[in-house]
Structure formats: structure tokens, C-alpha cells
Amino acid sequence: MITLNSLSFSYAKKPIFTDYSAAFPLGKAYAISGPSGCGKTTLLRLLAGLETPTAGTIHRPNGQITLLFQENRLLPWLTVRQNVALVLPVPNEALVDWCLSAVELTQNAEDLPSALSGGMQRRVALARALAYGGDILLLDEPFTGLDDALKVRIAAKFKERFADKTIFLVTHSADEAALFEAQTVTDLRVS
């Protein structure tokens, strides 16, 4: 169980969360939804441990957390294959190949990010998240720039790789939440 107890958080004295409590059973998918600026990304950053609450506590089990940021964060001097392999503690070419196939970029494995469209760069970031694996997956608007048919195919690969894991998905799309069979969370109780 992941629990948030009386969580409060502010950026430069601007309250984002005030006394927010929630419990998330493990092994399920959750779609974090709401208007821009309501704290969706901040919630992921708090869950990942990148931010510290100003009050309250977060309890989560030990385990590997994967965070896919809104930005692709690709290293421009590395090829697509190298960007994906970078997150692995030990080389695993078979896994890298599977991840590239999962996001339909096998033919672009030796390209640099600058040779790719924005949507293709996003798919490299998705492949890297697939490669890293983990027990808790935090996806911040993962399908930006992708067409609907591709979203369906890639989401299926995430469900395959992260079966029975906990997934938090920030999205403005009910269709994307449905791809993960995610329970929608909209009551962030922001200030």
C-alpha cells in the first residue's frame, strides 16, 4: 500500500497540496487527472522522492521506482540504442532490442535523437522506461505526440512488462487511462 497522510507541499510559498490523504493499493493502475497546475506532476515527484513534503508523510514499499518525465531527457550524443541501454545496470542487448521493438523504433536504433521527430524522441524515452523496469511506474503524460493507434500498441507493451506492478499515469485523456484500465484520481484537494 502507498499511503499519503496529511500531505502538504508548497513551491516558493505557493501551496500545491494542503492536508491531502490517500491510499493506493499496490498492483493497480491510477490515472492522475485534473486541470493544468493542480499538482499532478508534483504528486509524481513526491512519490518518486524528488520532492519532500512540507508536512505529512508518504509511505511506500521499498523497491525500484521508474519515472518518465514530461521531457524526454535524451542524451543528444548517444544513439537511440545507447539512450535506452544507458539505464541498465548491466548490458542486456536482448532487452534493449525488445524495448525498441515495443515502441516501433528498431530501424532507428543507430540514429541520434536530433534525427528523430518529437514523437519518435518520446518513444525513445518510453523505451528507456520499459528497459529500466521497476516496481512502481510513474508516467508523466507518456503519450504526448503519439497517434492513437500507436498509443494502444505501446500501452499494451507496458501492461505486459509491468503486469501486477503499480502504475501512476498523469494524463488529460480518459482514453489513455482506459488503456491501462486505470482508476482515475481527480480529488487532489489542492489549495
C-alpha positions as CSV (number, residue, x, y, z in Angstrom):
1,M,0.0,0.0,0.0
2,I,1.2,3.5,-0.8
3,T,-0.3,6.0,1.7
4,L,-0.2,9.8,1.8
5,N,-1.0,11.1,5.2
6,S,-2.0,14.8,5.6
7,L,0.4,15.7,2.8
8,S,1.1,19.4,2.2
9,F,3.6,20.8,-0.3
10,S,4.4,24.4,-1.5
11,Y,6.6,25.9,-4.2
12,A,8.0,29.2,-3.0
13,K,5.2,29.7,-0.6
14,K,2.5,28.8,-3.2
15,P,0.5,25.9,-1.8
16,I,0.1,22.9,-4.1
17,F,-1.3,20.4,-1.6
18,T,-2.9,21.0,1.7
19,D,-3.7,18.2,4.1
20,Y,-4.1,15.6,1.3
21,S,-4.5,12.0,2.3
22,A,-5.0,9.0,0.0
23,A,-4.2,5.2,-0.1
24,F,-3.3,3.3,-3.2
25,P,-3.2,-0.5,-3.1
26,L,-0.3,-2.0,-4.9
27,G,-0.5,-3.8,-8.2
28,K,-3.1,-1.4,-9.7
29,A,-3.0,1.5,-12.2
30,Y,-4.1,5.0,-11.3
31,A,-4.7,7.9,-13.7
32,I,-4.0,11.3,-12.1
33,S,-6.2,13.8,-13.9
34,G,-7.2,17.4,-13.4
35,P,-6.6,20.9,-14.7
36,S,-3.2,22.2,-15.5
37,G,-1.4,23.4,-12.4
38,C,-3.4,21.3,-10.0
39,G,-0.3,19.3,-8.8
40,K,-0.3,16.1,-10.9
41,T,3.4,16.3,-11.8
42,T,4.2,17.4,-8.2
43,L,2.5,14.3,-6.9
44,L,4.6,12.1,-9.1
45,R,7.8,13.9,-7.9
46,L,6.7,13.4,-4.3
47,L,6.1,9.7,-4.9
48,A,9.5,9.4,-6.6
49,G,11.2,11.1,-3.6
50,L,12.4,14.0,-5.8
51,E,10.5,16.5,-3.6
52,T,9.9,16.5,0.2
53,P,6.5,17.3,1.7
54,T,6.4,20.5,3.8
55,A,4.1,18.5,6.1
56,G,2.7,15.0,6.3
57,T,4.2,11.7,5.3
58,I,4.4,9.3,2.3
59,H,4.7,5.6,3.0
60,R,5.6,3.4,0.1
61,P,7.2,0.0,-0.1
62,N,10.9,-0.4,-0.9
63,G,11.5,-1.2,-4.5
64,Q,12.6,0.3,-7.8
65,I,10.8,3.4,-9.0
66,T,10.7,4.3,-12.7
67,L,9.8,7.9,-13.5
68,L,9.1,9.0,-17.1
69,F,9.3,12.8,-17.1
70,Q,7.3,15.1,-19.3
71,E,10.5,16.0,-21.0
72,N,12.3,13.2,-22.9
73,R,15.7,13.9,-21.4
74,L,17.6,12.1,-24.1
75,L,21.4,12.5,-24.3
76,P,21.9,14.0,-27.8
77,W,25.4,12.5,-28.4
78,L,24.1,8.9,-27.8
79,T,22.2,6.8,-30.4
80,V,18.7,5.6,-29.7
81,R,20.1,2.2,-28.7
82,Q,22.6,3.8,-26.3
83,N,20.0,6.1,-24.7
84,V,17.9,3.0,-23.9
85,A,20.8,0.9,-22.7
86,L,22.1,3.7,-20.5
87,V,19.6,2.9,-17.7
88,L,20.6,-0.8,-17.4
89,P,22.9,-1.7,-14.6
90,V,24.4,-4.5,-16.8
91,P,24.3,-4.7,-20.6
92,N,21.3,-6.6,-21.9
93,E,21.1,-6.3,-25.7
94,A,18.0,-8.6,-25.9
95,L,16.1,-6.4,-23.5
96,V,17.1,-3.3,-25.5
97,D,16.0,-4.9,-28.7
98,W,12.7,-5.9,-27.2
99,C,12.1,-2.3,-25.9
100,L,13.0,-0.8,-29.3
101,S,10.6,-3.2,-31.0
102,A,7.9,-2.4,-28.4
103,V,8.0,1.3,-29.3
104,E,8.5,0.5,-33.0
105,L,11.9,2.1,-33.4
106,T,14.1,-0.9,-34.3
107,Q,15.0,0.6,-37.6
108,N,16.1,3.8,-35.9
109,A,18.4,2.2,-33.3
110,E,21.6,3.8,-34.6
111,D,20.1,7.3,-35.1
112,L,20.9,10.2,-32.9
113,P,17.9,12.0,-31.2
114,S,18.4,15.0,-33.5
115,A,17.4,12.8,-36.5
116,L,14.1,11.9,-34.9
117,S,10.7,13.7,-34.8
118,G,9.3,14.8,-31.5
119,G,7.0,11.8,-31.3
120,M,9.9,9.4,-32.1
121,Q,12.0,11.0,-29.3
122,R,9.1,10.4,-27.0
123,R,9.1,6.8,-28.0
124,V,12.8,6.6,-27.1
125,A,12.0,7.9,-23.6
126,L,9.2,5.3,-23.4
127,A,11.6,2.5,-24.4
128,R,14.0,3.6,-21.7
129,A,11.3,3.4,-19.1
130,L,10.4,-0.1,-20.4
131,A,14.1,-1.1,-20.1
132,Y,14.5,0.2,-16.6
133,G,11.6,-1.7,-15.3
134,G,10.7,-1.4,-11.6
135,D,8.0,-2.0,-9.0
136,I,6.3,1.4,-9.2
137,L,6.0,3.1,-12.6
138,L,5.3,6.9,-12.7
139,L,4.4,8.2,-16.2
140,D,4.0,11.9,-16.7
141,E,2.0,12.4,-19.9
142,P,3.7,9.5,-21.6
143,F,2.0,9.6,-24.9
144,T,2.5,13.2,-25.9
145,G,3.0,13.4,-29.7
146,L,1.8,9.9,-30.5
147,D,-1.2,8.9,-32.6
148,D,-4.0,6.9,-31.1
149,A,-3.2,3.5,-32.8
150,L,0.5,3.7,-31.6
151,K,-0.6,4.6,-28.1
152,V,-2.7,1.4,-28.0
153,R,0.2,-0.8,-29.1
154,I,2.7,0.8,-26.8
155,A,0.4,0.7,-23.8
156,A,-0.1,-3.0,-24.4
157,K,3.7,-3.5,-24.1
158,F,3.8,-1.5,-20.8
159,K,0.9,-3.7,-19.4
160,E,2.9,-6.8,-20.5
161,R,6.2,-5.6,-18.9
162,F,4.6,-4.1,-15.8
163,A,1.9,-6.7,-15.1
164,D,0.9,-6.7,-11.4
165,K,3.0,-3.6,-10.8
166,T,1.8,-0.2,-9.5
167,I,1.4,2.4,-12.2
168,F,0.6,6.1,-11.8
169,L,-0.3,7.8,-15.1
170,V,-0.7,11.6,-15.4
171,T,-3.0,12.3,-18.3
172,H,-5.7,14.6,-19.6
173,S,-7.1,11.7,-21.6
174,A,-9.8,9.3,-20.4
175,D,-8.8,7.1,-23.4
176,E,-5.2,6.9,-22.2
177,A,-6.4,6.0,-18.7
178,A,-8.6,3.3,-20.2
179,L,-5.6,1.7,-22.0
180,F,-4.2,0.9,-18.6
181,E,-7.5,0.1,-17.0
182,A,-6.6,2.8,-14.5
183,Q,-8.7,4.1,-11.7
184,T,-9.0,7.9,-12.1
185,V,-7.8,10.1,-9.3
186,T,-9.1,13.7,-9.5
187,D,-9.5,14.8,-5.9
188,L,-6.1,16.2,-5.3
189,R,-7.5,18.7,-2.8
190,V,-5.2,21.4,-3.9
191,S,-5.4,24.9,-2.4
